[in-house]
Amino acid sequence: MALDLSPDFSDDRIEAIVDEFSNLEGPLLPILHAVQEELGCVPREALPVIAGKLNLSRAEVHGVMSFYHDFREQPAGRHSVKICRAEACQSMGGDRIAEHAKGRFKVDFGETAPDGSVTLEAVYCLGLCACAPAAMVDGKVVGRIDEARIDAIAAEVRL
């Protein structure tokens, strides 16, 4: 999916977000969250602006952003489906579920469907190990998923 920046994206808007949070101790994470909330992603063009305002290197800002999997450089789909890839879920058939999900949504992990309907992501533990395999759909955890539940989720998010 090509980067489609919000019409509100500008260096001035990014600077205003940085200014809003710069009084916090360790403001980088709140700033990245605020930028992503407003723009739907943290575009690469925002990194030098954030770095300059916080007196950090671009590498430091990029390192933090790339370390946390919830930050994205491209806007996500209208729906988010996260499949747990941790050991407990794998031991309960998670690999089979993951492959089925990739086939059903026709995207790989970290990709968004061409129609923008869904982004499929791999996560490493949703804390629902007793109900493995687990997923998260639009922020709601779902336990004991199987192929039929993936199919039902796919039907819901493709609306």
C-alpha positions in Angstrom: 0.0 0.0 0.0 1.5 3.3 -1.0 2.0 6.0 1.6 -1.0 8.3 1.6 -0.2 11.0 4.0 -3.0 12.9 5.7 -3.6 16.4 4.3 -2.8 17.5 7.8 0.8 16.3 7.6 3.3 19.1 7.7 6.5 19.9 9.6 4.5 22.5 11.5 2.0 19.9 12.7 4.7 17.5 13.7 6.5 20.3 15.6 3.2 21.1 17.4 2.8 17.5 18.5 6.4 17.4 19.7 5.9 20.7 21.6 2.8 19.3 23.2 4.6 16.3 24.7 8.2 17.7 25.1 7.7 18.6 28.7 7.3 14.9 29.7 10.2 12.9 30.9 11.0 10.6 28.0 8.6 12.2 25.5 9.6 10.2 22.4 7.1 7.3 22.8 4.1 9.6 23.6 5.1 11.8 20.6 5.3 8.7 18.2 1.9 7.5 19.5 0.4 11.0 19.0 1.8 11.3 15.4 0.5 7.8 14.5 -2.9 8.5 16.1 -3.3 11.7 14.0 -1.8 10.5 10.7 -2.5 6.8 10.9 1.3 6.1 10.7 4.6 7.7 11.5 5.9 8.7 8.1 9.7 8.7 7.6 9.4 12.4 6.8 8.4 13.1 10.4 11.5 11.4 11.9 14.0 14.3 11.2 11.5 16.8 12.6 11.0 14.9 15.8 14.8 14.2 16.1 15.6 17.9 15.7 13.0 19.1 18.2 14.2 16.6 20.8 17.9 17.0 20.1 18.2 13.3 19.2 19.7 11.7 16.1 17.4 10.4 13.4 18.9 7.0 14.1 17.8 7.1 17.7 14.2 8.0 16.7 14.1 5.4 14.0 15.6 2.8 16.4 12.8 3.4 18.9 10.1 3.4 16.2 11.3 0.2 14.6 11.8 -1.6 17.9 8.1 -1.3 18.8 5.9 -3.3 16.4 2.8 -1.1 16.9 4.4 1.9 15.1 4.0 1.8 11.3 5.4 3.8 8.4 2.4 3.1 6.2 -1.3 3.6 7.2 -3.0 0.5 8.4 -6.1 -1.0 6.9 -9.6 -0.2 8.2 -9.4 -3.3 10.3 -6.4 -4.9 12.1 -6.0 -8.6 12.6 -3.2 -9.8 14.8 -2.3 -13.4 15.1 -0.3 -14.6 18.1 2.9 -16.3 17.0 4.3 -17.1 20.5 5.1 -20.7 21.7 1.9 -21.4 23.5 -0.2 -20.5 20.4 2.2 -22.4 18.1 1.9 -25.5 20.2 -1.9 -25.4 19.8 -1.9 -25.1 16.0 -0.9 -21.5 15.6 1.3 -22.2 12.6 -1.6 -23.7 10.7 -3.9 -20.8 11.7 -1.3 -18.3 10.6 -1.0 -19.9 7.2 -4.7 -20.1 6.8 -5.1 -16.4 7.8 -2.4 -15.3 5.3 -4.2 -17.3 2.5 -7.7 -16.1 3.5 -6.7 -12.4 3.7 -4.3 -12.8 0.7 -1.6 -10.9 2.5 1.5 -11.7 4.5 2.2 -10.5 8.0 2.9 -6.8 8.0 0.9 -6.2 4.9 -2.3 -4.4 4.1 -4.8 -5.7 1.6 -4.8 -3.7 -1.6 -8.4 -2.6 -1.0 -7.3 -1.2 2.4 -9.8 -3.4 4.3 -7.4 -5.2 6.6 -3.8 -5.3 7.9 -2.5 -8.7 9.1 0.1 -8.6 11.8 2.1 -11.1 13.8 2.3 -10.5 17.5 4.3 -12.3 20.2 1.9 -13.0 23.1 -1.5 -11.5 23.7 -1.6 -13.0 27.2 -4.3 -15.4 26.3 -2.1 -18.5 26.5 -4.8 -20.6 28.2 -7.1 -20.0 25.2 -4.5 -20.6 22.5 -4.3 -20.1 19.6 -5.3 -16.4 20.0 -5.8 -13.4 17.9 -6.8 -9.7 18.2 -9.3 -8.2 15.9 -9.6 -4.4 16.0 -8.2 -4.4 19.6 -10.5 -7.2 20.9 -8.8 -10.5 21.9 -10.3 -13.7 20.5 -9.3 -17.1 21.9 -9.4 -20.6 20.6 -9.3 -19.5 17.0 -9.5 -22.0 14.2 -9.9 -21.9 10.5 -13.6 -21.3 10.7 -13.1 -18.3 13.0 -10.5 -16.9 10.6 -13.1 -17.3 7.8 -15.7 -15.5 9.9 -13.3 -12.7 10.8 -12.4 -12.4 7.1 -16.0 -12.1 6.1 -16.6 -9.4 8.8 -13.6 -7.2 7.9 -14.1 -7.4 4.2 -17.4 -5.5 4.4 
